[in-house]
Amino acid sequence: DGAIIGMYGLETAGENAMELRRMYVAPSWRRKGIARQMLAHAEDECRRRGVSRLELSTSELQQAALHLYRQAGFVMQSEEVADQSSNKTIGQGIRRFQFAKAL
């Protein structure tokens, strides 16, 4: 019916890398493979642009996302506990994980 059920953003993250930002699927559409399709689309778009690395971050609160990214071949690069809120962190004291995947 034309409703938007998911979204994500791609942002330049260096000379040959992009960052996946704010991937979201509407609650009633979750667990149907939509996020996996969106992630594959993001990877394809990076390849189309000649980018060979996709980076992302997520928090300990997003267990389904952690599982998805690991299954998709992303490798954890680092983890940290946010000491303050920012546009990339949910809040203070939340554990965040940075992942990357060579494309």
C-alpha positions in Angstrom: 0.0 0.0 0.0 3.0 2.3 -0.3 3.7 2.4 3.5 7.3 2.8 4.6 8.3 -0.2 6.7 12.0 0.3 7.0 14.9 2.6 6.5 18.6 3.0 6.8 21.2 5.6 5.9 24.7 5.4 4.5 27.3 7.9 5.4 30.9 8.3 4.2 33.2 7.0 6.9 36.6 7.4 5.3 38.3 7.2 1.9 37.1 3.7 1.1 34.4 3.0 3.8 30.8 3.9 4.5 28.8 3.7 7.8 25.4 2.1 8.0 23.3 4.4 10.1 19.9 4.1 11.9 18.6 0.9 10.3 15.0 0.5 11.4 12.1 -1.9 10.6 8.6 -1.2 11.7 7.7 -3.5 14.6 4.9 -5.3 12.8 7.3 -6.2 10.0 10.2 -7.5 12.1 11.3 -11.2 11.9 10.4 -11.4 8.2 13.8 -11.0 6.7 13.3 -7.3 5.9 16.4 -6.2 7.8 18.5 -8.9 6.1 17.3 -7.6 2.7 18.0 -4.0 3.6 21.5 -4.9 4.8 22.2 -6.7 1.6 20.9 -3.7 -0.4 23.3 -1.4 1.7 26.2 -3.7 0.9 25.3 -3.7 -2.8 25.1 0.1 -2.8 28.5 0.3 -1.3 30.0 -2.0 -3.9 28.2 0.0 -6.6 29.9 3.1 -5.3 33.3 1.3 -5.3 33.5 1.2 -1.5 35.1 -1.9 0.0 34.3 -1.6 3.7 31.0 -1.1 5.5 31.1 -0.1 9.2 28.3 0.2 11.8 27.7 0.4 15.5 24.9 -0.8 17.7 24.3 -1.2 21.4 23.8 -4.0 23.9 20.1 -3.1 23.8 19.8 -4.3 20.2 20.3 -8.1 20.6 18.5 -8.9 17.3 20.7 -6.4 15.5 23.9 -7.9 17.0 22.8 -11.4 15.9 21.9 -10.1 12.3 25.3 -8.4 11.9 27.3 -11.3 13.1 25.4 -13.7 10.9 26.0 -11.4 7.9 29.8 -11.6 8.4 30.4 -8.4 10.3 33.4 -8.5 12.7 33.5 -6.6 16.0 36.2 -4.0 15.9 35.7 -2.6 19.4 33.3 -2.0 22.2 32.9 0.8 24.6 30.6 2.2 27.3 29.2 5.6 26.4 30.2 8.2 28.9 27.6 10.7 27.6 24.7 10.9 25.1 25.4 12.0 21.5 23.9 11.6 18.1 25.5 8.2 17.9 24.8 6.9 21.4 21.6 6.1 23.1 22.7 7.2 26.5 25.2 7.2 29.2 26.4 3.8 30.5 25.2 1.8 27.4 27.7 -0.6 25.9 28.2 0.0 22.2 29.8 -2.3 19.6 31.6 -1.2 16.4 31.5 -3.7 13.5 33.0 -3.7 10.0 32.8 -6.0 7.0 35.1 -6.1 4.0 33.0 -6.1 0.8 
